[in-house]
């Protein structure tokens, strides 16, 4: 089983390596059309937000060193990724282990908005966006406080709202999201370079779409709150702001933007899965790619995957089942600690049971190196996991019911902790089966 675990981790790491910022930024910045635009610019203003922001900013400096005298900018990133750069400033927008909007994030977002608004007619803006950008780029609308935004974000996470639903609300509570950042731009060209953490790469959803037209409306945002029974639970100022928007008393997010504003997707989950597939093939596995668009409730997604694996695997071959995407976890009042990847692995292990897991290993991990509010990216599971749990007197079903995967896998020794990867294209799940007689 140790060989299966090693292979699973090698395959997962191959997926992450394929979407690291250094390589994808190099290709983008040396594209002839963008390269000529940058050479002709009077100033190159670099802004952005996301978990890959530090590495993306570093890549800008490495790939256009001859233009650094014209480069200036600020990027909101997690505090643990801040380091000194030559021309750009990385701003600590949230502390380690914290994934909600902060006052520090607001301060950075204000500076970013001001910098973009300052662009002259010969200036270019590069906007670096990646997963986590929504929480790292908070700038509440007038009348909305940081605590209001935090309360809404926590309520939406807790009720199992999708990323699209959460962003429809967040964009309409912001002065910078939903195209409002681009709305402030009046320079020569604004180009967003994007590492996508959203299924299907919808530009208006990634980092809540600060530089693209917003197809959602105040009415859509209000409907989300009504769908999850939150209208009486959100702060009064939030409800009042959305209702004012519905009545036309507050301007809508932009539905069109000028042609000098463009977007480029540099990396996504499908690219990561393609690299994982190549590595698995190299390691001798028959690969079944179950798609990069897996979403829905985590437990249900895990159960569906186990059914597919049972139907597709054959004992005479070693299989690698891959999937990606981003599921959700609907938390109860008395919940434990964990994330969707740990929950996915625990639910899958329970569905298979010790017998089926004897020639199998499951690994699910967030490509950013984080899973929920924990220091793990995800977890492993094989038959030894459930055997150790039994010997420790752990009731795996109870841990699953309480969404407490972290403490379960911490006890069995199966947490997966690769550390922050400085990229983010949602999750990669690897399930390997060994050849049997």
Secondary structure, 3 states (H helix, E strand, C coil): CHHHHHHHHHHHHHHHHCCCHHHHHHHHHCCHHHHHHHHHCCCEEEEEECCCHHHHHHHHHHHCHHHHHHEEEEEEEEHHHCCCCCCEEEEEEECCCCCCCCHHHHHHHHHHHHHHHCCCCCCEEEEEECCCHHHHCCCECCCCCHHHHHHHHHHHHHCCCCHHHHHHHHHCCECCCCCHHHHCCCCCEEEEEEECCCHHHCCCCHHHCCCCCCCCCHHHHHHHHHHCCCCCCCCHHHHHHHHHHHCCCCCCCCCCCCCCEEEEEEECHHHHHHHHHHHHHHCCCEEEECCCCECCEHHHHHHHHHHHHHHHCCCCCCEEEEEEECCECCCCCCCCCCCHHHHHHHHHHHHHHHHHHCCEEEEEEECCCCCCCCCCCEEEECHHHHHHHHHCCCCHHHHHHCCCHHHHHHHHCCEECCCCCCCCCCEEEEEEECCCC
